Amino acid sequence: MSFDVRDFLLGGCILENIIDELKWRGAVNQISDEESLHKLLGEKSVGVYCGTDPTGDSLHVGHLIPFMMLKRFQMAGHRAYIVIGGGTGSIGDPSGRSSERVLQTMDQVHHNEECLTAQMKRLFGDDKINIVNNYEWLSKISLLDFLRDYGKLFNINTMLAKDVVASRLDTGISFTEFTYQILQAVDFHHLLMEHDVQLQIGGADQWGNITAGIDLIHKMEGSDKQAYALTIPLMLKADGTKFGKSAGGAVWLDPEKTTPYEFYQFWLNQDDRDVVKYLKYFTFLSKEEIEDLAQKVATQPEKREAQRRLAEEVTAFVHGKKAVEQAEHISKALFSGDVKALTADEIEQGFKNMPTVEVKAEPENLVEWLVNSGIEKSKRQAREDVTNGAIYINGDRVQDLDYVVDPAQQFDGKFVIARRGKKRYFLGRVK
């Protein structure tokens, strides 16, 4: 299906403009000069950008929100740009912080740039997204040029009034972080002049930084130069807490930090009160599909069909369809207890947060193995549990006291999975 920038298809209904779709999804917080932007987006393919600073080597799901919006613009026929902030990231954005940021070394910054660039290419397609690094142009501006060409155009009183700065005045803010909004404004001006990028999108806390860019553009290029801002609402869960955290901390897009199985489970376990909102934000399902799932949440919440669809869609977008199949396979195996059907890689994912013990590679009598691995406290208790049928090795119930545990028999010789009772799993990792 091809997209016309004047008409965006949503659930069988033709919407006049992507802004209408974003509003239906609840994804619009603020827009500068909405009427003019709406008109522009209906007339031509517009350059749109979203930026991220390389403060870490991976984004997490909280960072994903504005990039999902950028993807929607791309799908609607607009030109998407991602700015990796190698320059701005070297000084630190004060947004959302109550204290001064600890500066990273430039080696750390450059390493993170490479990781985030690779991550974005996987999400958007290597040949479909324009990725630029603001270090390329910011690093070429001398101090005197910065003060004369840009600093002179910023009024201190206006800068102090920006929420991102005003919120830090009580605790203090360095001159370095104070100038961040100037650098981000320079980015917007550069992208407009070099790539015809007229719209910047970001989180709600970026409004001050983005509008600073619009002000700079108007001062340098004239008040009739078209440049616009669009921000996404702050994402909160139904209980009022911040979205994007799990019991284990942040949910990362990097599979080495958060496995695809854990990622899938994060979405699968969302509250009924939040799931429809997340379907609108994080999936590309149509209005009709989402409304059908919303109806099922209301009438058949126990089936959790909306959560399963959410988990499938977001996991496929971030990690691919194979990761979804693998996550579902792990989930079914753990639910049924048929763990012998898992691969070594699936075990690595599914048992990451389960109790882990080190075990020897050599074959060993079951009772001795249970005690030596620390799963049972005594041989008496081990014999009792084995005899009563409470012990499972690699998915099979074992009641033979003479049974020998041989790690080489399954899972590439890397693991032995023990279960005591109905749900108490232990991962034996071969030394």
Secondary structure, 3 states (H helix, E strand, C coil): CCCECCEEEECCEEECCHHHHHHHCCCCCEECCHHHHHHHHHHCCCEEEEEECCCCCCCEHHHHHHHHHHHHHHHCCCEEEEEECCCHHHCCCCCCCCCCCCCCCHHHHHHHHHHHHHHHHHHHCCCCCEEEECHHHHCCCCHHHHHHHHHHHCCHHHHHHCHHHHCCCCCCCCHHHHCHHHHHHHHHHHHHHHHCEEEEEEEHHHHHHHHHHHHHHHHHHCCCCCCEEEEECCCECCCCCECCEECCEECECCCCCCCHHHHHHHHHCCCHHHHHHHHHHHCCCCHHHHHHHHHHHHHCHHHCHHHHHHHHHHHHHHHCHHHHHHHHHHHHHHHHCCHHHCCHHHHHHHCCCCCEEEECCCCEEHHHHHHHCCCCCCHHHHHHHHHCCCEEECCEECCCCCCEECHHHCHHHCEEEEEECCCEEEEEEEC
